[in-house]
Amino acid sequence: MAALQDTDCANGTLEGISEQIWREKYRHGEEASITDSWDRVARALAAVEDDAESWTGVFRNTLSNFGFLPAGRILAGAGTGRAVTLFNCFVMGTIPDDMSGIFTALREAALTLQQGGGIGYDFSTLRPKGAPVRGVGADASGPLSFMDVWNAMCGTIMSAGARRGAMMATLRCDHPDIDDFIAAKRDPARLRMFNLSVLVTDPFMQAVAEDGDWDLVFGGAVWRTVRARDLWDRILRATYDVAEPGVIFIDRINRQNPIAYCETIAATNPCGEQPLPPYGACLLGSVNLARFVEEPFTADGSIDLEGLGETVAVAVRMLDNAIDASRFPLPEQAAEARAKRRIGLGVTGLADALVMCGIRYGSDQALEATRHWLREVRDAAARASVELAREKGPFPLFDAERYLEAPGVQDLPDDIRDGVREHGIRNGLLTSIAPTGTISLLAGNLSSGIEPIFALEYERTVLDRDGSRRTQPVVDHAVRLFRRLNGPDAPLPDAFVTAQELTPDEHIAMQGAAQELVDSAISKTVNVPETISFDEFRAVYQAAWDAGCKGCTTYRPNPVTGAVLSVTDTVRDTDASVLIERPEVVGGRTYKMRWPGSDHAIYITINDIERAGRRVPFEVFINSKNMGHYAWTVALTRMISAVFRRGGDVSFVAEELQQVFDPRGGAWIERKYVPSLLAAIGGVIEKHLRTIGFLDAGEAPDTTAPAGGGNTVTTGSGSECGRCGALAVVRAEGCDLCTACGYSTCS
């Protein structure tokens, strides 16, 4: 019996969180079921074919039962007619070191974020803080100051849209401002829209190994010299303390790039699985390994390699077609994508597939199976791309001699290399392993990407249309299938293992094994316990370097980014997701505020209650004689009051409001520029939170989930889901995913 045929998602029937995610994120118009969504996507991607009708059927069959999962941008946008891109991620153009070029780059970033693309930038091209700016008699403010500008822009785009913008910022390890970059996230209010990663070079790692000196340079001049090991320790100490910055081994990325002859890479997309050149973009999609396990949970459990290969071949064609079907925020992005036709085909459900075959994640047998399965994916993808080149032509910048000399390409089977010589290859790069949090939940709560199973089961809170709440169990795909085959009370096999039970070395070994067969990179989080010593933590990064990884992202629970709930505990509805009943009498304060353009003052009343010996905000009222404000102030107060009554850390309300910009302009209030009336209200709320002691006097509101890595359910300050308020945010593959409502910052 094949697991491919044993699924509660068969024939488009979705249940629980899968149905909710489809309805909220991927359903278009009057689509009645996900089969309608599959039809829409298949038609859109087949439209570029000469025989569109036949290929529509092939694509539709490949999507059915979630054998192939296109990334969220394709599922949500293909065939809708919306002005959106089907590409998940971009790296923007090189930032010129002048004011005009910097703000042109900022405009391009805003346009790309507006269409839903995550972006990456290398800020190493900007002169360091204190460098002279000729012609204006001033000193440069440095790359960190301009990152603050990008951060504010991203917050503005977020306030106007339905999802948080996602950005990656990189800085070279030899930039003179590297220490400021390393320390930036120690300020919990700074650069919250960014993931940060240091570009680590081969010479730097050699200097670390030899305990040598390291020059910090810009424009060919040495600014100062530091001890390499000291700088390495400062990078890792910041990551140990606050989960960022990550590390990208940039020379290894460029050295192993099969098309390095026509591009140089200096940044990645926000989650790190796509190192890209300036204006580079990549389409993502994942083959569901769990759907190809035959005879699961028996001694004969194995992957149907023939079926896997057939699905990979169709998936390559679908992604290649999506390049032509997609819109692009900028013409430079379109030109870059079509010149190299880069795609990012990956896998998901690896951990589920392993356990269904009786293999413990992280074991030697798991490393062997991972290499075997991903080699099949790599080779099937390459063969399909060669066949597409024979039919449609290779990518325009293809150079057979230089391509065949590239590392990785030399390891391909002879028949594929012969095909490349004769016909070329359609796609400059083919494989990548991306975060699949939301689409994996859509497909029945699969294990995500190559990550281990996060939790065997947990409970999520569901808000019904009548306002009532109920809990609903969410069970891992492999657990659910095992119980269906063996009964609900059958003990789980020893192969079932979760992320927190694995050692860091097991995480790294799995990433290294997968990287051998992937021509781009991998989004993977290495979970480490809070009690790990710094020396042990440092060894994790050395192991990642030694294993051939292209980068390393870790997550250690810490006071800044949050604590961890043990996976042995069920994630249940907590005080932060249950409305607090209103007492008969509440106390509070009223603040008077004036805003330019309004003849009447605005009065903001914030009432509090006592809870656990602490004053906490409970409700807000906004009043004014200016009736032009009436409708939106009523709506705003009701929404804010509803958030306050959930409890937990609600300081994000003040932060979100203060990031709203009015295109008509703001106002100067108490010698400070306030970008909008809503931002001014947010400032009053923040002031009140400090007054009652909800926020310390010097504490800034911090509502972000752990950044830079980790695969956890968090609790404590700044850890709730920004959408539903539940303490159920999982950090995996560089993305935040709420297991209570399905909200994701990546897919």
Buried (B, 14 or more C-beta within 10 A) or exposed (E): EEBBEBBBBEEBEBEBBBBBBBEEBBBBEEBEBBBBBBBBBBBBBBBBBEEBEEBBEBBBBBBBBBBBBBBBBBBBBBBEEEEBBBBBBBBBBBBEBEEEBBEBBBEBBBBBBBBBBBBBBBBBBBBBBEBEBEEEEEEBBBBBEBBBEBBBBBBBBBBEEEBBBBBBBBBBBBBBBBBBBBBBBEEBEBBBBBBBBBBBBBBBBEBBEEEEEBBBBBEEEEBEEBBBBEBBBBBBBBBBBBBBBBBBBBBBBBEBBBBBEBBEBBBBBBBBBBBBBBBBBBBBBBBBBBBBBBBBBEEEBBBBBEBBBBBBBBBBBBBBBBBBBBBBBBEBBBEBBBBBBBBBBBBBBBBBBBBBBBBBBBBEBBBEBBBEBBBBBBBBBBBBBBBBBBEBEBBEBBEBEBBBEBEBBEEBEEEBBEBBEEBBBBBBBBBBBBBBBBBBBBBBBBBBBBBBBBBBEBBBBBBEEEEEEEBEEBBBBBBBBBBEBEEEEEEBBEBBBBBBBBBBBBBBBBBBBBBBBBBBBBBBBBBBEEEBEEEEBBBBBBBBBEBBBBBBBBBBBBEBBBBBBEBEEEBBBBEBBBEBEEEEEEEBBEBEBBBEEBEBEBBBBBBBBEEEEEBBBBBBBBBBEBEEBEEEBEEBBEEBBEBBBBBBBBBBBBBBBBBBBEEEEBBEBEEEEBBBBBBBBBBBBBBBBBBBEBBEEEBBBBBBBBBBBBBBBBBBBBBBBBBBBBBBBBBBBBBBBBBBBBBBBBB
